[in-house]
Amino acid sequence: MKQIPNLPVKVLVGGEMGDINCQPLQPYSAEAINFFAELSKNLLANPAIRIYSDIAGFAYWCRRANLLRLSRSFDIRDRRIGRGIVLHISPSNVPVNFAFSLAFGLLSGNSNIVRLSESSHAQVDVICEEISKLLKLSNHSRIAGMVRIIRYPRNNEITASLSESCHARVLWGGDATINNLRSMKTSPRCVDICFADRYSLCVMNANAILASNEKALNELVSGFYNDVFLLDQNACSSPHLVLWQGDEAQVAVAMSRFWNAMEFFLLTKAPQPAIHVLDKYMHLCRTAILIEPDILFSRHQNLIYRLRLEKLPADIERYRGRCGFFFEAIDNNFDILSTIISERYQTITYFGLDPEVILNFITKSGLTGVDRVVPVGKALDIGVIWDGYDLIGTLSRVISLQ
């Protein structure tokens, strides 16, 4: 593996590109855990977490207790070591994903080059500043040699040069971006983990909503808000389709109770930008033209647009909107799931159902999609198992002894 060249990139965190330490560590090394534990403390003490809940979420995830829990659950029967250097192409739509991606790389024992998107996010600046401070400390010198966070305008030549020099790549982006990156030459043993466009949905039981007291309903609404509105429905795990279980009368009352509570909750938040309202209306007009079946449309001021369909087109994921745009249907036996689920589906959130029922349906039906089944409110909770990948396992290699 040739040395990383000194390319025309802006290094935001770390030293010269050519000085990166190529020697891997074992997964969940003491060096990596100590680094993230201290980063967690510093981020939790940073005033920015009062504004940015996603920073708080990352800081809470990388605290020492959680990383030790993850290390204990990792299969240590095999002698493992990191693959070497990992190139991360981070997404623009989820600001803190670059930090999680870096964490997966370091915890699996690798050195890391993280390319940030050109989009500007305050969360990125806060986390990079705290990382940079820690890497200057002598007790984190080993990790300092393994981290480079860079930014450069979209440039295939630079990305291709980096790709040839790395042992693994973690690629976040739309389908076109992923296809372009995968067309680049890499070393023969380079491992790619690709996070492309995905689609997610929510399943709710009408009876469970009708039986909920006000506290439980408010918790449900708050969780749904976190899943959807924190990132304006841009995250692959944010639901765009809501499937209801129950008879027609129950569902109608449950819909009314849930969405009215959702509207009231949104009114307590900052107003949506006017461009979001305009985008939703334009998307409604396009969708009404493109989808043939009759549509029952409901609107909660300009906060939520709901399109009730008797029959979903098989390619319903093509019509997803943003910022509070939902399709709805009744599906008591998961018959609809059988007709729409493809490899593009990532997460199912649920309320009032036994998740084992959903998992059994997915596995017994042999569906090619759905990698996560989580309660409402947990859609954005990223982990070392993501999009069906065991990230620590895939980014490390096994040294066998026979």
C-alpha positions in Angstrom: 0.0 0.0 0.0 1.6 3.3 -1.1 1.9 6.3 1.2 -1.0 8.8 1.3 0.0 11.6 -1.1 0.0 15.2 0.0 -3.0 16.3 -2.1 -4.6 19.8 -2.5 -7.0 19.4 0.4 -7.7 21.5 3.5 -6.8 19.5 6.6 -9.2 20.6 9.3 -8.1 18.2 12.0 -4.8 16.3 12.2 -1.3 16.6 10.7 0.0 16.2 7.2 -1.7 13.7 5.0 1.5 11.9 4.3 2.3 11.5 8.0 -0.8 9.4 8.8 0.0 6.3 10.9 -0.8 3.2 8.8 -0.4 0.7 11.6 -3.8 -0.6 12.8 -4.9 -1.4 16.4 -7.2 -4.1 17.7 -10.9 -3.3 17.8 -12.1 -1.4 20.9 -8.5 -0.6 21.8 -7.9 1.2 25.1 -6.5 4.2 23.1 -9.7 4.6 21.1 -12.1 4.1 24.1 -10.1 6.6 26.2 -10.2 9.1 23.4 -13.9 8.9 22.8 -14.7 8.9 26.5 -12.8 12.2 26.9 -14.5 13.6 23.8 -17.8 12.6 25.2 -17.2 14.5 28.5 -16.0 17.6 26.6 -19.0 17.7 24.3 -21.4 17.2 27.1 -19.8 20.2 28.8 -20.0 22.3 25.6 -22.8 24.9 25.7 -23.7 23.9 22.1 -25.5 20.8 23.2 -28.3 23.0 24.5 -28.9 24.0 20.9 -27.9 20.9 18.9 -29.5 17.7 20.2 -27.6 15.6 17.6 -24.3 16.6 19.3 -25.7 15.5 22.6 -26.8 12.2 21.0 -23.3 11.5 19.7 -21.7 12.5 23.0 -24.0 10.2 24.9 -23.3 7.4 22.5 -19.5 7.6 22.8 -19.3 7.7 26.6 -17.1 5.2 28.2 -19.8 3.0 29.6 -21.5 2.5 26.2 -18.3 1.7 24.4 -17.3 -0.8 27.0 -20.7 -2.4 26.7 -20.2 -2.6 22.9 -16.8 -4.1 23.4 -18.1 -6.8 25.7 -20.8 -7.8 23.1 -18.2 -8.0 20.3 -17.1 -11.5 19.4 -13.5 -11.6 20.6 -13.0 -15.3 20.0 -11.2 -14.3 16.8 -7.9 -12.4 16.8 -8.8 -9.2 15.0 -7.0 -6.1 13.9 -8.0 -3.1 11.9 -7.6 -3.2 8.1 -5.3 -0.1 7.9 -6.6 3.2 6.5 -10.3 3.9 6.0 -11.5 6.7 3.7 -14.9 8.1 4.8 -17.0 10.1 2.4 -19.5 11.7 4.8 -23.0 12.9 3.9 -24.3 16.4 3.7 -27.8 15.8 5.0 -26.9 14.5 8.5 -24.3 16.8 10.1 -23.0 14.4 12.9 -22.7 11.3 10.7 -19.1 12.1 10.0 -18.3 11.8 13.7 -20.1 8.4 13.9 -18.3 7.2 10.8 -14.9 8.3 12.3 -15.9 6.4 15.5 -16.6 3.2 13.7 -13.2 3.5 11.9 -11.2 4.1 15.1 -13.1 1.6 17.2 -12.4 -1.1 14.6 -8.7 -0.3 14.8 -8.1 1.8 11.7 -6.5 5.1 10.8 -9.1 7.4 9.1 -9.3 10.0 6.5 -12.7 11.7 6.8 -13.8 13.9 3.9 -16.5 16.4 5.0 -19.1 17.7 2.6 -18.9 21.3 1.5 -22.1 22.1 3.3 -21.6 24.2 6.4 -23.0 23.0 9.7 -22.3 24.4 13.2 -22.4 20.9 14.7 -19.5 19.8 12.5 -17.4 22.8 13.6 -18.1 22.1 17.3 -17.2 18.5 17.1 -14.1 19.1 15.0 -12.9 21.8 17.4 -13.2 19.4 20.4 -11.5 16.6 18.5 -8.6 18.9 17.5 -8.1 20.0 21.1 -7.8 16.4 22.3 -5.4 15.3 19.6 -2.9 17.9 20.8 -2.7 16.2 24.1 0.2 13.8 24.7 -2.0 11.0 26.0 -3.8 10.9 22.7 -0.7 11.0 20.5 -1.4 7.5 19.0 -4.9 8.5 18.0 -3.6 11.8 16.6 -1.6 9.9 14.1 -4.7 8.0 13.0 -7.1 10.9 12.3 -7.3 13.3 9.3 -10.5 15.3 8.8 -10.4 17.1 5.5 -12.5 19.1 3.1 -12.1 19.8 -0.6 -14.5 20.6 -3.5 -15.9 17.7 -5.3 -13.0 16.3 -7.3 -12.8 12.8 -8.7 -9.1 12.9 -9.1 -8.4 13.6 -5.5 -11.0 11.1 -4.3 -9.6 8.4 -6.7 -6.1 9.0 -5.4 -7.2 8.6 -1.8 -9.3 5.5 -2.8 -6.2 3.8 -4.3 -4.3 4.4 -1.0 -6.8 3.0 1.4 -7.7 -0.4 2.7 -11.4 0.3 3.2 -14.0 3.0 2.3 -17.1 4.1 4.1 -19.3 5.8 1.5 -22.4 7.9 2.4 -24.4 9.5 -0.4 -27.2 9.3 -3.0 -27.3 6.5 -5.5 -25.5 8.5 -8.2 -22.7 9.5 -5.7 -22.2 5.9 -4.6 -22.1 4.6 -8.2 -19.5 7.2 -9.1 -17.3 6.4 -6.1 -17.6 2.6 -6.7 -16.4 3.1 -10.3 -13.0 4.4 -9.0 -10.0 2.1 -8.9 -9.2 0.8 -5.5 -6.6 -1.7 -4.2 -7.6 -5.3 -4.8 -8.4 -6.0 -1.2 -10.2 -2.7 -0.4 -13.5 -3.2 1.3 -16.4 -0.9 0.6 -19.3 -0.2 2.9 -21.9 1.9 1.1 -24.8 3.8 2.6 -26.9 4.8 -0.4 -30.5 6.2 -0.6 -32.9 4.3 1.7 -36.6 4.6 2.6 -38.2 4.1 5.9 -41.7 3.7 7.3 -43.7 3.6 10.5 -46.4 1.1 11.7 -48.9 2.1 14.4 -51.6 0.2 16.1 -54.8 2.3 16.3 -56.0 0.6 19.5 -52.7 1.4 21.3 -53.1 5.1 20.5 -56.7 5.2 21.6 -55.8 3.5 24.9 -52.8 5.8 25.6 -53.1 8.4 28.3 -52.0 12.0 27.7 -48.5 11.3 29.0 -48.0 8.3 26.7 -49.4 10.2 23.7 -47.1 13.1 24.3 -44.1 10.8 24.5 -45.1 9.2 21.2 -45.5 12.6 19.6 -42.2 13.7 20.9 -40.5 10.6 19.6 -42.1 10.9 16.2 -40.9 14.5 16.1 -37.4 13.4 16.7 -37.6 10.8 14.0 -38.9 13.1 11.4 -38.5 16.8 12.0 -35.0 17.1 13.6 -33.5 16.5 10.2 -36.5 17.6 8.1 -37.2 14.0 7.0 -33.9 14.0 5.2 -32.4 11.0 7.1 -32.7 7.6 5.4 -34.2 6.3 8.7 -36.9 9.0 8.9 -40.4 7.6 8.0 -42.3 8.8 5.0 -45.1 6.2 5.1 -47.4 5.5 8.0 -49.2 2.2 8.0 -52.1 1.7 10.5 -53.5 -1.4 12.0 -57.1 -1.6 13.1 -60.5 -1.4 11.6 -61.6 1.6 9.6 -63.4 3.3 12.4 -60.7 2.8 15.0 -58.0 4.0 12.6 -60.0 7.2 11.7 -60.2 8.2 15.4 -56.6 7.2 16.1 -55.4 9.2 13.1 -57.3 12.3 14.3 -56.0 12.0 17.9 -52.4 11.4 16.9 -52.1 14.0 14.1 -53.9 16.7 16.1 -51.5 16.1 18.9 -48.6 16.3 16.5 -49.9 19.6 15.1 -50.1 21.0 18.6 -46.6 19.9 19.4 -45.2 21.4 16.2 -46.8 24.8 17.1 -44.5 24.9 20.1 -41.5 24.7 17.9 -39.8 27.3 15.7 -41.9 28.1 12.6 -41.0 26.1 9.5 -39.2 28.2 6.8 -41.4 29.4 4.0 -39.4 27.4 1.5 -40.4 24.2 3.3 -44.1 25.1 3.1 -43.7 25.9 -0.7 -41.8 22.7 -1.3 -44.5 20.6 0.3 -47.3 22.2 -1.7 -45.4 21.7 -5.0 -44.7 18.1 -4.1 -48.4 17.6 -3.3 -49.3 18.9 -6.8 -46.7 16.7 -8.5 -47.8 13.6 -6.5 -51.5 14.1 -7.3 -50.6 14.1 -11.0 -48.3 11.1 -10.9 -50.2 8.7 -8.6 -53.3 7.3 -10.3 -55.5 6.1 -7.4 -57.7 8.5 -5.6 -56.0 10.4 -2.9 -57.6 11.6 0.3 -55.6 14.7 1.3 -55.4 16.2 4.9 -53.5 19.2 6.0 -52.6 20.4 9.5 -52.0 24.1 8.7 -48.8 24.1 6.7 -47.0 21.8 9.2 -48.1 18.4 8.0 -49.4 17.1 4.7 -51.0 13.6 4.7 -52.1 11.6 1.7 -54.3 8.6 2.4 -54.2 5.9 -0.3 -56.4 2.8 -0.6 -53.7 1.1 -2.6 -50.0 2.0 -2.6 -48.0 1.9 -5.8 -45.1 -0.6 -5.6 -42.6 2.3 -6.1 -44.1 4.5 -3.4 -40.6 5.4 -2.2 -40.2 7.5 -5.4 -42.7 10.0 -4.2 -41.4 10.8 -0.7 -41.5 14.4 0.4 -39.8 16.3 3.2 -40.5 18.5 6.2 -43.8 16.7 7.2 -45.1 15.0 4.1 -46.6 11.5 4.7 -48.5 8.8 2.9 -50.9 6.7 4.9 -52.7 3.4 4.5 -54.3 0.6 6.6 -52.3 -2.7 6.6 -53.5 -5.2 9.2 -51.6 -8.3 7.9 -48.5 -6.6 6.4 -49.9 -7.4 2.9 -48.7 -4.0 1.7 -45.2 -4.6 3.0 -45.0 -7.7 0.8 -45.7 -5.6 -2.3 -43.5 -2.6 -1.7 -40.5 -3.7 0.3 -37.2 -3.8 -1.7 -33.6 -3.4 -0.9 -34.1 0.3 -0.7 -36.0 0.0 2.6 -34.0 0.5 5.8 -36.0 1.1 9.0 -39.5 0.3 10.3 -40.5 2.2 13.5 -43.4 0.9 15.4 -45.9 1.8 18.2 -48.3 -0.6 19.9 -47.0 -3.7 18.1 -44.8 -6.7 19.1 -41.5 -6.1 17.2 -41.0 -9.9 17.0 -44.1 -10.1 14.8 -42.5 -7.6 12.4 -39.1 -9.4 12.5 -40.7 -12.8 11.9 -42.7 -11.4 8.9 -39.5 -10.0 7.3 -37.5 -13.1 7.7 -40.2 -15.7 6.9 -41.3 -13.7 3.8 -37.7 -13.4 2.6 -37.9 -9.7 2.0 -34.8 -8.1 0.4 -35.1 -4.9 2.5 -35.5 -3.6 6.0 -32.4 -3.7 8.2 -33.8 -2.2 11.4 -37.0 -2.5 13.5 -37.0 0.1 16.3 -39.6 1.9 18.5 -40.9 5.3 17.4 -38.4 7.8 18.6 -35.3 5.7 17.9 -35.1 6.0 14.1 -32.0 8.2 14.2 -30.2 6.2 16.8 -27.2 5.0 14.9 -25.1 2.0 16.1 -22.3 -0.4 15.1 -24.9 -2.5 13.3 -26.2 -0.2 10.5 -27.9 -0.8 7.2 -27.4 -4.5 7.8 -23.6 -4.2 8.2 -21.6 -5.3 11.3 -19.3 -2.2 11.0 -16.7 -3.2 13.5 -16.5 -6.7 12.1 -16.4 -5.5 8.5 -13.7 -2.9 9.1 -11.4 -5.3 10.9 -9.9 -8.5 9.7 -9.4 -11.9 11.3 -6.0 -13.5 11.8 -6.6 -17.2 12.0 -4.6 -19.7 13.9 -4.9 -23.3 12.7 
